[in-house]
Amino acid sequence: MRQYHDLLRLVLEEGQPRADRTGTGTLSIFGAQARFDLRPNGPGFPLLTTKKLHIKSIIYELLWFLRGDTNVKYLNEHGVTIWDEWADEKGNLGRVYGAQWRDWRGENGVRVDQIENVIAQIKKNPSSRRLIVSAWNPAEIDKMALPPCHVLFQFYVSAAADSSDGEQRGELSCQLYQRSCDLFLGVPFNIASYALLTMMVAQAVDLTPGDFVHTFGDLHLYNNHLEQAREQLTRDCRSRRGFK
């Protein structure tokens, strides 16, 4: 993907050395953005073509979030192990993404299903500027195996556009804010996951997918990934039109 290669170049050329919690060290910049066209007649699904991605992990992790699940059992049953190292002996991860998306807990016992709410609001009031889901719950950060990296996303409904079946539908776009962005390992995964989420929600509310906009906070390459990142830039991006 051209957008991903642009991000690699940006960090390699302008990144500043920075310490991190792992002790590995990074090249880092603060603040960047990439946009991906998800329209049916667009360039195709934004799956990186210059290295292999475990598509099964992307799909089942997203379904796991949407289930409101926070135990790795479901993931393991589908051959996905990406969360195992942070789980306790019973497979639990605490109040991570699924819990915040589907069972946000506020004061006085208030509980909110943010996914159900945002879908209902898209249908009821598509011009709302409150079509937001947040995984950052300050009161529960210490109850999470890992604080959320992809923190908050917002949907936006625009005017009707031609869809693949010839009907006029509005477009659903999504913008993600990610506070901590591992450009070599995590970001390609995150792009595909939120593009898929946008398409799933668009289908649920009878809209056409529009853009996925990915906004980055601390965008970094770990020092032990720098040569691999440079190698990525030597590879040609293949067409993504075949991905459905």
N, C-alpha and C positions, 0 to 999 in steps of 0.2 A: 504493500500500500504506500502510495506516495506520501500520504500524511504521516505515516509512521516513520518513514525514512527522513522526512523533514524534522521530526522531533529528535531522532537520533543525531542528526547533524547539529541541531541547535544545542543539545547538551554537550556533545563532543567538542564543539567549537567555542561555546560560551560558558559552559559549566564551571563552577568554582569548587575547589576541593572542600569537602565538608565531612566532619565526623558524624557517626551515626551510632545507634544503640547496639548494632551487631559487632562493632569494632572493625568492620571491613573497610570503611571509608567510601565516599562517593564523589562523583562529579554531579553538581546539583544546580538547577536554576529554580527561580520562584515565579510561577505564573506563566502559563502557556495554554493554548487551545487548539483543538482540531475538530473538524466538522466532516460528517460522513452522510452521504446521500443514501437513504434507505428506500427511495421510491421504486415502485415495481419496474419502471423503465430506466432506472438509474444504473450506476456502474456495478452493482451487485453487492452481496452481503460482505461487510468489512472484516473478513477473515484473513489474517496475515498469510501470504503465500511464499515468503522467503525463509520460513522455517516451519517445522511441524508443530502444530498445537493439538493437545488432547481434547478433541471436540466433545467427547463424551463427558469429560469433567466440566466443561463450560455449561453444557445443557443440564446435567443433573445437579450441579451446584445451584443454578438458578431455580430449578424446580424445588430444590431443598429449601432455599430462601422463601419461596412462595408458599410452601407448606407451613411455614412458621416453625420449622424443625431446627433444633440446636444440638442434636446428637448425631454422631458420625455413622450410626448404624445404617441409615437409609443410603448414604453415600457409598459405604463399603459394600452394600448389597448390589450396587451397580458398578462396582469396580473402580470407585473414585476414592483416593486416599489423601487428597491435598490438604485436608484439615486434621489428619490423624496426629501430627506431632504436637498439636496444642490441646488435644482432648485429654480429659482425666481418665482414670482407670475404667470408668463406666461409659466412656465415649462422649461425655457431656462437655459442652463448650461455654456454658453460661448464657448470658443474655445477649448473644451476638445477633447478626443481621435478621435472621428469621423471626426472632422474638420481637425486635424493634419494628419490623415491617408489619407484623400481624398481631402483636400483643404489646403495644407501647403502654407502659405503666406510668401514670402521672400521680399527682397528689390526690389524697382522699379516695384512693381506690379506683380512680378513673383508668379505664383500659380502652385502647383505641386500635382498631384494625385499619392501619393506614392504607393498605392496598385496596381493601373493600371501599373505604371512604373516597379514595382518589378516583377510582373507576366510577363510583356513583356521581361524583362531582363533575367529571368529564361529560357524562351523559346529561346531567341536569343543568350545568352552567359552564359550557365549554370555553367561554371567554374569561373565566376566573383566573386571577393571578396567584391563586392559592393551591394550585394543583401540585402539591409538594409531598414527598415522602422523605423522612429523615431517619438515619440510623444512629445519629449522635445523640444519645441520651445521657447528659452529664451525671445524672443521679445514679446511673447504672454502669458507668465505665469500669468501675472496679469489680463488677460482676461478670465481665467479659474475658474470655481467654485471650482475645486480641481486640483492642479498640478498632472501630471501623476505619478502613482506609478510604473506601468510596462512601462518602458521608451523606450526601443529599442529592436527590434528583427532582426535577420539575418538568411537568408536561405543559405543552403549548399547542392549542388547536388553532389552525389557520383556515382560511377560506377554502371552499370546495376546489378540488382538482380532479383531473381525469384519472380514473383508476384503471387497472388492467382489464376490468370487465366492462368498461365503457360507461359506468355510472359516475355521477358527480358526488364525491364525498369530500368532507373536510380532511385536512392532513393533521396527523399527530406527530409532533416532534418532542424530543426529550433532551434535557441538558443535565449532565452529571457534574457535581463538584467532587473531586477526589483530593484529599489533603496530602496523602503520601503515595507516590507513584513510582513503582519499580519499573522503569522503562523497558528493560530487557525481558524480564520474566512476567511481570504482572500486567502491564498495560495492554499487550495484545489480547490477553484473556479478558480483561475488563471491557475493552472496546466491543468484542464479540458478544459478551454477556449482556451489556446494556442495549446493544443494537437488537438482540433477540428479544429482550424485555419490551422494548418499544414496539416491535412488530406484534408481539403477543397481546399487549394492551390495545394496540390499534385494532386488531381483529376483534377483541372483546367488546369494543365500543363502536364498531362498524365505521372506522375511519381508515384512511390510507396512511401508511407510514411516510413520514417526511424526513427530517434530519435527526441524527444523533449528534449532539454537541458535547464534546468531552473537555472539561475545564480542569486544569491541573494546578495544584498548589506546589508542593515540593516535588519537582520532577527530577529524577536522578537515575544515574547509572552507577552500580557498584563497581569498585575498582577491578574486581575479578571478572567483570563482564565487558570491559572496554574493548579488548581485542575481538571478542565475539560480535560486539556492536559494529565495529568497523567492518568485519566480514559481511554482516548483513547488508551494508551499503554497497558491496560489490555484486550483489545478486539482483537480478532483474525481477520486478514485480509482474506476476502473471495475471491474466484476466480473472476477475471474480464473478463474471456473469453466470457461471455454471452453478454457483451456490444458491440453494433455495432455503 
